[in-house]
Amino acid sequence: MRISQWTLVMSLGLSLTIQLGCSGSESSVGGGGSGGDAGSLAYAGNVCVGAKQAAAAAFCRNTLEAWASWNINQNSDARDAASDVARRTLAEGWQAAEAAAEEQDANCADLALSSSNASMDMEERLQSIAEAINDALDLAQSEHAECGAALLRAARDACEALLTAESVHVSDLLTDSDRATLNAAKGTALDAFSSAWADATSGDCPTTADEELIRDALEGLTDQLVFNTIVTPALDDAQYTTLIPGQTDYLGRTYTPRCMQGSEYRYYAKRGTVNKLLMYYQGGGACWNHFTCGGTELGAVCRTTPPDAPSVASSGFADLSNPNNPFRDWNVVFVSYCTCDIHFGDATQEYVGLENITVQHRGYHNSKVAEKWAREHFVNPDVVFVTGSSAGAYGAWFNAPLLHEVWPASQMHVLADAGNGVITSDFLENEFANWNFVANLPDIPGVLESLTNGSGMPGYTAAVASFFPDTNWAHYSTMFDGSQGGQTGFYNVMLNGGNPLAGVTWWDASCQFAENALSQSIEIFDEVPDNYRYYFGTGSRHTMWGADKVYDDTTGNVPTVVNWIEAMLASGPGGRDPAWENVLCEDCGLTLDDDPMPNPLEAPFEQQGEDVVIVCE
């Protein structure tokens, strides 16, 4: 492996030496696309951000030292000259970090905080700290001047130490995944500040500055700098930004994003106001043979063209203006869908029929490109919520294990909306391989076996949930998830040899789907009862994410979906919220307004008074 080494030399002798490898891989969880030696090196984008924070640490030290020296000599020209040097050094460090990351196929400059904005904000805050410390001091008196200088140097050392601790942490998140080293280093820095403050104020030092307020100001300064280097500040927060990627090198592999028919791929992102990230995988069906992929007049049973923007959805959890939406302030990456392979395919297939068709099942490529962008623009979220609807539910379920190595210090939650994995053994044995899932599966005990020994979704989920016990995993579905594009529709297609016509009479599979979906979820819960839950609501609606029912529907004596998800968010390694429990509706066959149903009604749908009810024998 080729290793390049570069050194950023900061003023006052501070230096930071960083080694970058070709791949940047840092864990063994990744599948065929991870590349590099497992556990060897931190990701280049993170190292870049760490270098910027280290440069900011030096800037903080140099600026406060200039103020401390000014306290003694009152030489404003010398102070201003030192500040100029600090700005230039910060800019040089910023540029060197970005260039080094680019050499490693990582982007640390796009939509990022500029060094000029960083220095401007920090200087303003540091000047306020200096003025607060000097308030009521008579700098013409040597004792007062020395005292003020000592306090400024205490602040100098604390600011430098806090940002250095953040730099070390973000540079290699895997090494400090529980943030224990970071928290210990920050605690040590603040303790040293308090001790130095006490020493400086023990003599003739009539400053009116309060130690606690100065400490809060230092933490506010460093927290803001860190936030603006790990959450891209220049991304639009009012609307989604369209991202159109080209061929992309990532972790030693080249990805070619595209839609099923070879057209341009695009995805979307939006900045929030908190350091939390929602990774949402769009739905849109699936196909796996000549018939289902559109080789007949029926057309494909999945989304094949460039996808719609997320702004077309404006209800449910997609409504980020709703004050009841727990994700309203989050950063969002919307992973769009147009490859018919549940976001994880890695194959080009020639499906043979009367007219052969070529299908680009490149969902894995698209997902990895979106992952790379998210990793470089939302570097270290406090929380990551991975979810998706329908085909996107599987996108979340299969990509989430790989995202753990991207954000190893983040609390993770994974929710599949209307993607329970109810499939036939024939599909698993004879059709599933057309997407080439196996090539990129995570190296987790039991994962490969779940797809080769027939255990399917229960086996896969038990494997990943056991491997990541601190992550919450959950399935949501209505009991009779229906429609041609719903779970019963695709299940009926599988039950009928892959014939798309069977999707038209999707209700024929309603009862069998319900039985299997519930039994699978119970089986999974029995295997991993600590960090897996299921929710089955009433009726036949397919997906809930974009429906306002998430806020108010309690039909069948169920909690609202939003309350259940809030309990999920409140659950973690320290314990699970009692409200995050398995949910099974009562009178599950009672349909709600706008639920899909055959017209005219056919079994198992039947009229009972004013209600339409699904009745299974």
Phi and psi in degrees as a GROMACS rama.xvg file:
@    title "Ramachandran Plot"
@    xaxis  label "Phi"
@    yaxis  label "Psi"
@TYPE xy
-76.7646  134.378  ARG-2
-119.555  127.774  ILE-3
-107.165  142.707  SER-4
-127.129  134.532  GLN-5
-139.654  153.389  TRP-6
-127.805  128.589  THR-7
-96.6382  119.014  LEU-8
-101.184  114.695  VAL-9
-91.4846  165.351  MET-10
-68.301  162.405  SER-11
60.8181  26.8315  LEU-12
83.8934  -0.332452  GLY-13
-74.6462  128.396  LEU-14
-134.161  152.502  SER-15
-133.251  117.84  LEU-16
-107.803  127.438  THR-17
-129.934  134.383  ILE-18
-105.121  133.081  GLN-19
-122.187  134.418  LEU-20
-100.933  172.776  GLY-21
-63.8523  -42.3983  CYS-22
-90.283  -41.4996  SER-23
78.5147  9.92479  GLY-24
-71.4324  140.982  SER-25
-132.136  13.415  GLU-26
-157.859  165.143  SER-27
-96.1346  5.2897  SER-28
-71.5328  -34.3665  VAL-29
-59.1455  151.635  GLY-30
-87.749  -145.118  GLY-31
-61.874  -19.3241  GLY-32
-96.0928  4.62201  GLY-33
-76.0438  -43.011  SER-34
71.0426  158.233  GLY-35
80.3371  177.982  GLY-36
-83.5356  125.581  ASP-37
-59.5218  135.126  ALA-38
71.6436  13.0317  GLY-39
-86.051  -48.6605  SER-40
-139.808  154.301  LEU-41
-75.9405  159.35  ALA-42
-70.8338  137.51  TYR-43
-60.4702  -34.51  ALA-44
-64.8578  -39.1236  GLY-45
-67.8042  -40.2218  ASN-46
-60.7841  -38.3991  VAL-47
-62.451  -46.8745  CYS-48
-62.6491  -40.595  VAL-49
-60.9399  -39.1909  GLY-50
-65.4309  -37.7043  ALA-51
-64.9968  -40.8142  LYS-52
-67.7737  -34.9671  GLN-53
-66.0394  -38.8987  ALA-54
-64.7632  -37.2057  ALA-55
-66.4952  -34.3513  ALA-56
-61.5578  -43.3059  ALA-57
-65.8615  -38.3606  ALA-58
-62.4677  -42.8428  PHE-59
-62.7121  -44.085  CYS-60
-61.8565  -48.0723  ARG-61
-65.6729  -39.1733  ASN-62
-68.7873  -44.8216  THR-63
-71.1995  -30.6873  LEU-64
-65.7837  -37.1993  GLU-65
-62.3815  -39.4753  ALA-66
-68.0777  -40.6822  TRP-67
-62.2916  -42.2629  ALA-68
-64.9398  -38.146  SER-69
-62.3526  -35.5649  TRP-70
-56.6857  -35.9502  ASN-71
-82.2478  -43.7974  ILE-72
-110.144  -10.4507  ASN-73
57.1371  28.4236  GLN-74
-94.7467  96.0636  ASN-75
-66.9938  -34.9597  SER-76
-62.8918  -41.6047  ASP-77
-66.2977  -40.4791  ALA-78
-62.1327  -45.3866  ARG-79
-66.2022  -36.6034  ASP-80
-66.0461  -40.9081  ALA-81
-64.4752  -36.596  ALA-82
-66.1585  -39.1682  SER-83
-60.8266  -43.6248  ASP-84
-62.5953  -40.6383  VAL-85
-62.6283  -41.1148  ALA-86
-64.0989  -45.7785  ARG-87
-63.922  -40.2305  ARG-88
-65.1004  -40.2621  THR-89
-62.4692  -45.835  LEU-90
-61.1917  -42.5645  ALA-91
-64.7773  -40.5848  GLU-92
-63.8704  -42.3648  GLY-93
-57.7993  -49.9224  TRP-94
-65.6581  -40.8231  GLN-95
-64.4135  -39.4782  ALA-96
-63.834  -44.0463  ALA-97
-66.0366  -40.0207  GLU-98
-66.3408  -41.3736  ALA-99
-64.836  -39.2845  ALA-100
-64.6207  -42.0354  ALA-101
-61.0674  -36.4554  GLU-102
-60.3033  -26.5514  GLU-103
-101.283  19.1582  GLN-104
64.356  28.2294  ASP-105
-116.439  144.736  ALA-106
-108.018  121.458  ASN-107
-123.424  9.67956  CYS-108
-115.128  -27.5868  ALA-109
-63.7843  123.174  ASP-110
59.3676  20.4229  LEU-111
-90.3272  164.678  ALA-112
-63.3861  131.886  LEU-113
-83.9513  156.263  SER-114
-66.0168  -32.7502  SER-115
-66.6878  -41.2176  SER-116
-68.7939  -37.1204  ASN-117
-63.5214  -46.834  ALA-118
-67.1193  -37.0717  SER-119
-63.0163  -46.4427  MET-120
-66.6117  -44.6394  ASP-121
-65.1121  -42.1447  MET-122
-60.5931  -41.7323  GLU-123
-62.5585  -43.2545  GLU-124
-69.438  -40.3257  ARG-125
-67.7299  -36.4545  LEU-126
-63.4155  -40.1717  GLN-127
-63.091  -38.9771  SER-128
-64.4294  -45.1284  ILE-129
-62.174  -44.1356  ALA-130
-66.0678  -37.3778  GLU-131
-65.1086  -41.6478  ALA-132
-65.3672  -39.9065  ILE-133
-80.5357  -8.7812  ASN-134
-59.7007  131.406  ASP-135
74.8037  1.80486  ALA-136
-91.5018  139.829  LEU-137
-99.2603  98.5685  ASP-138
-67.8511  -9.78039  LEU-139
-73.2833  -19.3089  ALA-140
-91.979  125.212  GLN-141
-59.9732  -35.9047  SER-142
-64.2886  -42.4786  GLU-143
-66.6073  -42.2282  HIS-144
-63.0344  -43.4407  ALA-145
-65.5954  -40.1776  GLU-146
-62.5411  -48.5524  CYS-147
-60.1611  -41.4095  GLY-148
-63.1126  -39.8497  ALA-149
-64.5786  -40.8442  ALA-150
-65.8952  -39.9105  LEU-151
-65.0857  -35.5236  LEU-152
-73.6058  -30.4887  ARG-153
-64.0643  -42.7222  ALA-154
-65.5294  -39.5193  ALA-155
-56.0553  -51.2703  ARG-156
-64.6521  -38.9301  ASP-157
-66.7613  -44.9235  ALA-158
-61.3216  -46.1801  CYS-159
-61.4422  -44.242  GLU-160
-67.9363  -39.6982  ALA-161
-62.844  -46.3207  LEU-162
-71.4442  -33.038  LEU-163
-64.8527  -40.6567  THR-164
-61.5407  -42.9758  ALA-165
-63.9146  -38.6924  GLU-166
-62.293  -46.7335  SER-167
-62.2099  -41.5818  VAL-168
-64.5787  -52.599  HIS-169
-71.3477  -25.0611  VAL-170
-64.1744  -32.0195  SER-171
-146.053  81.1932  ASP-172
-62.5927  -33.3754  LEU-173
-63.3719  -35.7652  LEU-174
-67.7866  -27.6745  THR-175
-128.118  51.9998  ASP-176
-66.2214  -25.0752  SER-177
-94.4954  3.76588  ASP-178
62.9812  15.9366  ARG-179
-65.8486  -43.5992  ALA-180
-64.4894  -42.925  THR-181
-59.5141  -49.9769  LEU-182
-64.4844  -37.8901  ASN-183
-65.8686  -42.3581  ALA-184
-65.9163  -39.5775  ALA-185
-67.4213  -38.6444  LYS-186
-63.2545  -41.5976  GLY-187
-62.7012  -42.02  THR-188
-62.6657  -42.352  ALA-189
-73.0807  -34.3848  LEU-190
-63.568  -42.3798  ASP-191
-64.0324  -37.435  ALA-192
-62.5915  -45.5012  PHE-193
-62.5528  -40.2496  SER-194
-65.6429  -44.0692  SER-195
-66.0972  -36.9543  ALA-196
-62.0756  -45.2441  TRP-197
-61.8472  -41.5265  ALA-198
-63.7234  -42.5262  ASP-199
-70.0802  -30.8221  ALA-200
-97.1597  8.57304  THR-201
-76.6321  -18.2455  SER-202
-106.038  -143.827  GLY-203
-80.813  94.1582  ASP-204
-148.954  81.3055  CYS-205
-82.1267  36.2342  PRO-206
-63.4814  143.88  THR-207
-92.2592  -0.591412  THR-208
-68.9174  140.121  ALA-209
-97.8555  130.754  ASP-210
-55.2338  -44.655  GLU-211
-64.4441  -39.8044  GLU-212
-68.107  -38.7085  LEU-213
-66.3715  -41.5568  ILE-214
-60.9086  -43.6821  ARG-215
-61.8824  -38.6004  ASP-216
-65.31  -40.1098  ALA-217
-65.0456  -42.4997  LEU-218
-66.8025  -38.0516  GLU-219
-63.0632  -41.0731  GLY-220
-62.5214  -49.5504  LEU-221
-69.9708  -38.1213  THR-222
-62.2797  -40.6395  ASP-223
-68.1773  -41.5864  GLN-224
-63.0659  -44.0771  LEU-225
-63.4668  -46.3044  VAL-226
-57.4846  -43.9669  PHE-227
-75.337  -11.4232  ASN-228
-98.6098  -17.0597  THR-229
-106.991  -16.2891  ILE-230
-119.78  110.065  VAL-231
-55.4294  116.011  THR-232
-78.4343  -19.4127  PRO-233
-92.5731  -0.546528  ALA-234
-73.9835  141.979  LEU-235
-62.8074  134.917  ASP-236
-106.649  -0.634307  ASP-237
-98.527  -27.0611  ALA-238
-150.955  165.468  GLN-239
-73.7049  141.337  TYR-240
-96.5066  130.708  THR-241
-82.0925  129.143  THR-242
-116.943  123.02  LEU-243
-117.432  97.1807  ILE-244
-84.4955  150.139  PRO-245
-103.217  -163.074  GLY-246
-56.9804  133.035  GLN-247
-130.605  130.093  THR-248
-94.3713  129.468  ASP-249
-152.505  121.166  TYR-250
52.5958  44.8242  LEU-251
82.5591  8.09304  GLY-252
-135.374  148.811  ARG-253
-100.204  129.068  THR-254
-112.329  142.12  TYR-255
-120.923  93.1501  THR-256
-70.2006  139.145  PRO-257
-168.094  165.805  ARG-258
-91.0247  173.113  CYS-259
-56.0433  -38.9573  MET-260
-95.9851  14.1368  GLN-261
91.9798  2.32817  GLY-262
-79.6898  171.28  SER-263
-62.989  137.619  GLU-264
-99.5344  146.019  TYR-265
-146.801  151.915  ARG-266
-138.786  -175.019  TYR-267
-143.783  155.207  TYR-268
-149.532  153.016  ALA-269
-146.979  137.975  LYS-270
-87.3669  144.656  ARG-271
-108.4  -154.905  GLY-272
-119.541  -0.712762  THR-273
-126.262  162.548  VAL-274
-87.9338  60.178  ASN-275
-133.672  146.937  LYS-276
-127.432  130.568  LEU-277
-105.153  117.034  LEU-278
-101.35  109.144  MET-279
-113.015  125.943  TYR-280
-102.231  121.708  TYR-281
-71.4026  148.465  GLN-282
-90.3803  -179.917  GLY-283
153.078  28.417  GLY-284
80.4975  -169.406  GLY-285
-161.945  159.845  ALA-286
-147.839  155.861  CYS-287
-149.607  6.92528  TRP-288
-155.95  -176.426  ASN-289
-60.2713  -41.0071  HIS-290
-71.3945  -50.2208  PHE-291
-72.5438  -22.9306  THR-292
-90.8838  10.1339  CYS-293
98.978  20.0391  GLY-294
-81.5199  7.92659  GLY-295
-129.684  178.971  THR-296
-66.1591  -14.7648  GLU-297
-65.4086  -27.89  LEU-298
80.1324  169.118  GLY-299
-71.3258  152.149  ALA-300
-101.348  31.9034  VAL-301
-153.547  169.234  CYS-302
-75.84  123.785  ARG-303
-119.289  -14.7543  THR-304
-101.69  167.511  THR-305
-50.1673  134.723  PRO-306
-77.0411  163.479  PRO-307
-70.4655  155.079  ASP-308
-73.2237  152.603  ALA-309
-63.9739  -19.0178  PRO-310
-67.2828  -12.6949  SER-311
-70.3603  -21.6278  VAL-312
-96.0407  130.154  ALA-313
-137.138  22.7226  SER-314
-134.486  174.266  SER-315
59.8904  -141.258  GLY-316
-75.0829  -9.7402  PHE-317
-76.4593  -14.7981  ALA-318
-87.1622  97.5491  ASP-319
-81.8645  3.02028  LEU-320
-97.2798  -7.42146  SER-321
-75.2927  120.955  ASN-322
-64.3537  -17.0129  PRO-323
-88.5866  -3.70537  ASN-324
-81.1587  116.13  ASN-325
-66.3573  -13.45  PRO-326
-103.839  10.0741  PHE-327
-62.7366  -29.3269  ARG-328
-102.703  6.81695  ASP-329
-83.9226  155.849  TRP-330
-71.9607  145.594  ASN-331
-133.178  132.909  VAL-332
-117.084  118.537  VAL-333
-100.301  104.475  PHE-334
-86.819  101.942  VAL-335
-73.9218  172.483  SER-336
-141.376  129.65  TYR-337
-160.423  26.581  CYS-338
-118.856  -4.21986  THR-339
61.414  28.1159  CYS-340
-136.112  26.4866  ASP-341
49.3158  42.4134  ILE-342
66.8639  18.1952  HIS-343
-141.683  9.64826  PHE-344
-75.512  153.285  GLY-345
-149.068  60.9457  ASP-346
-156.199  151.643  ALA-347
-109.28  120.49  THR-348
-114.597  138.38  GLN-349
-104.59  103.041  GLU-350
-89.4699  124.091  TYR-351
-90.2865  133.117  VAL-352
-163.248  -159.83  GLY-353
-56.5874  -38.4588  LEU-354
-128.518  112.721  GLU-355
-62.2026  145.694  ASN-356
-127.975  141.084  ILE-357
-101.96  128.463  THR-358
-123.443  128.879  VAL-359
-94.0215  94.901  GLN-360
-85.2165  83.6721  HIS-361
-119.438  32.5987  ARG-362
-61.1019  -33.7601  GLY-363
-64.1672  -40.7065  TYR-364
-60.7865  -47.5541  HIS-365
-62.6299  -41.6887  ASN-366
-65.0231  -39.895  SER-367
-69.629  -35.8644  LYS-368
-64.9907  -42.9366  VAL-369
-65.1514  -37.5125  ALA-370
-60.818  -46.2254  GLU-371
-59.5989  -45.6516  LYS-372
-62.5182  -45.5228  TRP-373
-62.2307  -39.9605  ALA-374
-62.8218  -35.0488  ARG-375
-89.6143  -11.7205  GLU-376
-113.621  -20.8514  HIS-377
-128.701  84.1984  PHE-378
-74.5413  -38.7178  VAL-379
-147.913  70.9636  ASN-380
-66.7306  150.305  PRO-381
-67.8964  -39.5602  ASP-382
-137.104  140.54  VAL-383
-124.572  123.922  VAL-384
-111.252  113.839  PHE-385
-103.711  121.503  VAL-386
-152.636  173.718  THR-387
-179.521  164.828  GLY-388
-117.586  140.725  SER-389
59.3357  -120.673  SER-390
-58.1258  -31.9933  ALA-391
-67.8271  -23.5454  GLY-392
-61.6498  -39.6875  ALA-393
-73.6715  -33.7323  TYR-394
-57.3149  -43.6304  GLY-395
-65.6461  -43.8631  ALA-396
-65.8043  -36.9394  TRP-397
-90.5818  -28.4406  PHE-398
-84.2234  -26.3223  ASN-399
-55.6998  -43.1813  ALA-400
-59.1215  -34.3899  PRO-401
-72.3675  -28.0159  LEU-402
-73.4612  -15.0548  LEU-403
-64.4082  -33.0877  HIS-404
-79.3435  -17.6683  GLU-405
-75.4944  -43.0176  VAL-406
-128.544  67.7683  TRP-407
-69.851  -15.7271  PRO-408
-99.0839  7.36774  ALA-409
-100.816  145.962  SER-410
-72.2862  127.373  GLN-411
-111.21  142.701  MET-412
-133.83  141.631  HIS-413
-131.652  124.197  VAL-414
-130.505  123.479  LEU-415
-97.8119  115.114  ALA-416
-95.1241  107.054  ASP-417
64.2031  49.7634  ALA-418
-150.165  72.8127  GLY-419
-86.9804  -7.59035  ASN-420
75.5858  33.3042  GLY-421
-85.0916  106.386  VAL-422
-134.998  169.203  ILE-423
-91.786  155.928  THR-424
-64.9321  -31.6719  SER-425
-64.2838  -41.4935  ASP-426
-63.5024  -44.2504  PHE-427
-64.1432  -37.6005  LEU-428
-81.7568  -35.0376  GLU-429
-115.415  -21.5053  ASN-430
-115.579  -33.2645  GLU-431
-57.1838  -34.8994  PHE-432
-65.146  -16.3432  ALA-433
-62.7788  -21.0694  ASN-434
-89.4904  -11.8792  TRP-435
59.2394  49.8329  ASN-436
-65.3214  -40.4887  PHE-437
-58.0225  -30.5906  VAL-438
-60.3844  -26.6143  ALA-439
-124.877  15.8599  ASN-440
-66.21  146.386  LEU-441
-66.3776  149.17  PRO-442
-81.9048  74.9464  ASP-443
-125.072  130.341  ILE-444
-53.7913  128.787  PRO-445
95.1074  -16.3146  GLY-446
-69.3891  -55.2218  VAL-447
-60.3555  -40.613  LEU-448
-61.3044  -33.7919  GLU-449
-63.7607  -25.3804  SER-450
-97.1041  -10.8982  LEU-451
-109.84  -22.1706  THR-452
-103.191  2.98317  ASN-453
89.1992  2.50054  GLY-454
-75.9653  -17.3452  SER-455
58.4697  -141.137  GLY-456
-59.2135  -42.3058  MET-457
-59.2844  -44.217  PRO-458
-67.2592  -42.6894  GLY-459
-63.2199  -48.0225  TYR-460
-65.0283  -41.086  THR-461
-60.9635  -36.9038  ALA-462
-67.5612  -50.1216  ALA-463
-73.9828  -35.8027  VAL-464
-68.2069  -33.1222  ALA-465
-71.5143  -36.1507  SER-466
-71.7399  -30.4023  PHE-467
-120.023  73.9513  PHE-468
-69.597  -18.2919  PRO-469
-85.2539  -8.37726  ASP-470
-93.0484  140.607  THR-471
-90.8701  134.642  ASN-472
-124.279  136.771  TRP-473
-152.169  146.617  ALA-474
-112.549  135.074  HIS-475
-119  140.605  TYR-476
-164.891  152.777  SER-477
-75.0643  158.808  THR-478
-65.2343  -31.4086  MET-479
-122.005  39.8165  PHE-480
-35.999  107.879  ASP-481
-120.455  -171.092  GLY-482
97.1473  163.595  SER-483
-61.3809  -34.1314  GLN-484
-94.8309  4.16773  GLY-485
-87.4503  -176.563  GLY-486
-64.9805  -38.5289  GLN-487
-67.9261  -33.6375  THR-488
-61.9695  -49.0465  GLY-489
-70.4689  -33.5454  PHE-490
-65.5147  -39.5783  TYR-491
-66.8379  -34.7613  ASN-492
-61.6301  -44.3221  VAL-493
-64.5158  -39.1195  MET-494
-65.8536  -19.143  LEU-495
-115.07  39.2313  ASN-496
67.7518  25.1109  GLY-497
81.1011  16.4233  GLY-498
-80.1871  114.732  ASN-499
-59.9958  -24.9748  PRO-500
-59.8046  -29.3581  LEU-501
-65.1553  -23.0095  ALA-502
-66.3883  -25.2408  GLY-503
-66.3503  -35.0812  VAL-504
-103.895  51.2157  THR-505
-56.251  -29.7095  TRP-506
-65.1421  -17.4949  TRP-507
-62.1345  -22.8479  ASP-508
-102.868  4.89886  ALA-509
-58.8794  -49.592  SER-510
-70.1693  -40.2717  CYS-511
-66.2081  -39.0577  GLN-512
-60.4043  -48.8129  PHE-513
-57.9484  -44.6289  ALA-514
-62.3358  -45.7089  GLU-515
-71.5177  -39.8909  ASN-516
-61.4037  -45.2836  ALA-517
-67.0582  -43.4052  LEU-518
-64.9939  -36.2714  SER-519
-64.5237  -43.5218  GLN-520
-65.2386  -39.4037  SER-521
-64.401  -40.5009  ILE-522
-61.8144  -42.4211  GLU-523
-64.6672  -45.3419  ILE-524
-61.0999  -37.2515  PHE-525
-62.9678  -30.6718  ASP-526
-81.4925  -39.9842  GLU-527
-133.244  70.0454  VAL-528
-70.7892  -17.1527  PRO-529
-77.7668  -43.1292  ASP-530
-125.418  22.5832  ASN-531
-128.342  138.033  TYR-532
-140.296  158.674  ARG-533
-130.284  154.951  TYR-534
-137.011  119.243  TYR-535
-117.423  115.45  PHE-536
-94.8622  173.103  GLY-537
-79.6236  158.658  THR-538
87.5702  -157.906  GLY-539
-130.414  11.7597  SER-540
-63.5373  141.73  ARG-541
-100.765  116.589  HIS-542
76.3477  152.326  THR-543
-126.684  -16.4816  MET-544
-55.7111  -42.4083  TRP-545
-98.2688  23.0231  GLY-546
-114.225  137.571  ALA-547
-68.2246  -11.7877  ASP-548
-59.3027  -20.0738  LYS-549
-63.2232  -20.1425  VAL-550
-95.3711  -20.6807  TYR-551
-139.321  -9.90584  ASP-552
-80.0026  121.21  ASP-553
-125.588  18.4144  THR-554
-56.2788  135.995  THR-555
82.4567  18.2918  GLY-556
59.3482  46.267  ASN-557
-110.256  154.155  VAL-558
-71.3694  159.357  PRO-559
-63.8679  150.745  THR-560
-61.2791  -39.2029  VAL-561
-64.1799  -38.9356  VAL-562
-67.1442  -36.9151  ASN-563
-66.1553  -42.2374  TRP-564
-69.5985  -36.9874  ILE-565
-62.5609  -36.2766  GLU-566
-67.8716  -35.8451  ALA-567
-62.1123  -44.6786  MET-568
-64.2587  -28.4232  LEU-569
-83.2757  -2.171  ALA-570
-100.972  144.221  SER-571
-169.57  -161.758  GLY-572
-57.5871  -29.1402  PRO-573
-76.5633  -7.48585  GLY-574
140.842  155.095  GLY-575
-96.6523  136.939  ARG-576
-62.9904  131.118  ASP-577
-56.8827  -26.2634  PRO-578
-75.6913  -14.2145  ALA-579
-88.7287  87.9192  TRP-580
-128.193  167.06  GLU-581
-65.8173  137.812  ASN-582
-120.67  124.038  VAL-583
-131.238  118.963  LEU-584
-63.7284  155.714  CYS-585
-97.2413  149.116  GLU-586
49.6727  52.2092  ASP-587
-62.9015  -20.8505  CYS-588
-81.2134  -5.23439  GLY-589
-71.1754  118.329  LEU-590
-82.1278  153.266  THR-591
-104.21  170.217  LEU-592
-55.296  136.01  ASP-593
71.0807  7.0845  ASP-594
-66.2484  141.887  ASP-595
-67.0429  144.788  PRO-596
-160.618  154.98  MET-597
-68.2122  147.535  PRO-598
-133.557  110.471  ASN-599
-70.1972  165.377  PRO-600
-60.7397  140.134  LEU-601
-133.826  154.967  GLU-602
-58.0984  140.553  ALA-603
-89.663  9.34602  PRO-604
-83.034  131.828  PHE-605
-146.945  153.452  GLU-606
-82.5292  130.757  GLN-607
-132.524  95.5416  GLN-608
65.9298  -125.157  GLY-609
-87.9216  -5.5952  GLU-610
-104.512  151.974  ASP-611
-103.575  125.284  VAL-612
-125.907  141.682  VAL-613
-92.5216  119.548  ILE-614
-118.637  118.169  VAL-615
-109.386  135.341  CYS-616
